[in-house]
């Protein structure tokens, strides 16, 4: 994941840097470094653990204790798989 992809992913989810930092258990400053791709003139790579945590969040995982996954709560609208152009009353 490049710094540009990381920033685009955060923005696509509508999160502020602070919100994503809280979700990942990081300081906001680290989010800024990852989005810039450098810290004090030195390249910063987004660690694999952070990339995997981003993937887990994207899949709806809110918490994991080593055995049990706590999934994000979704509204019924989020879970509706009916195509928008189909009628429900057949």
C-alpha positions in Angstrom: 0.0 0.0 0.0 1.5 3.3 -1.1 1.1 6.5 0.9 -1.3 7.7 -1.8 -3.4 4.5 -1.6 -3.5 4.8 2.2 -4.7 8.3 2.1 -7.3 7.6 -0.6 -8.6 4.6 1.4 -9.0 6.7 4.5 -10.8 9.5 2.6 -13.0 7.0 0.7 -14.2 5.8 4.1 -14.9 9.3 5.3 -12.5 9.2 8.2 -10.4 12.0 9.6 -6.8 11.2 10.5 -7.7 11.1 14.2 -10.6 8.6 13.6 -8.4 6.2 11.6 -5.6 6.5 14.2 -8.1 5.5 16.9 -9.4 2.6 14.9 -5.8 1.4 14.3 -4.6 2.1 17.8 -2.0 4.6 16.5 -1.2 8.2 17.1 -2.5 10.7 14.6 1.1 11.7 13.8 1.8 8.1 12.5 -1.2 8.4 10.1 0.3 11.7 8.8 3.7 10.0 8.3 2.2 7.1 6.4 0.2 9.5 4.2 3.3 11.6 3.4 5.6 8.6 3.1 8.3 10.2 5.0 9.3 11.4 8.5 12.0 14.0 9.0 13.2 13.5 5.4 13.4 9.7 5.7 11.2 7.3 3.9 8.4 5.7 6.0 6.9 2.4 4.9 3.5 1.4 6.0 4.1 -1.7 8.1 2.5 -5.0 7.1 0.6 -5.1 10.5 -1.0 -1.7 9.6 -1.8 -2.9 6.1 -3.4 -6.0 7.4 -5.3 -4.1 10.1 -6.7 -1.8 7.3 -7.8 -4.9 5.4 -9.5 -6.3 8.5 -11.3 -3.0 9.0 -12.3 -2.9 5.3 -13.8 -6.4 5.8 -15.9 -5.2 8.8 -13.8 -6.5 11.7 -14.0 -4.3 14.7 -12.2 -6.4 17.3 -10.3 -9.7 17.4 -9.1 -11.4 20.7 -7.3 -14.2 19.1 -10.3 -16.5 18.9 -13.4 -14.4 18.3 -14.1 -11.7 15.7 -16.3 -8.8 16.6 -17.9 -7.6 13.4 -18.9 -4.0 12.7 -22.6 -3.3 13.1 -24.4 -2.7 9.8 -27.8 -1.2 9.1 -30.4 -3.3 7.2 -29.7 -0.9 4.3 -26.0 -1.9 4.3 -27.0 -5.6 4.3 -29.6 -5.3 1.5 -28.4 -7.4 -1.4 -31.5 -6.8 -3.6 -30.5 -5.0 -6.8 -32.0 -1.6 -6.9 -34.0 -2.1 -10.1 -35.8 -5.3 -9.0 -39.2 -5.2 -7.4 -39.8 -7.2 -4.1 -43.4 -8.0 -4.7 -43.7 -10.9 -7.2 
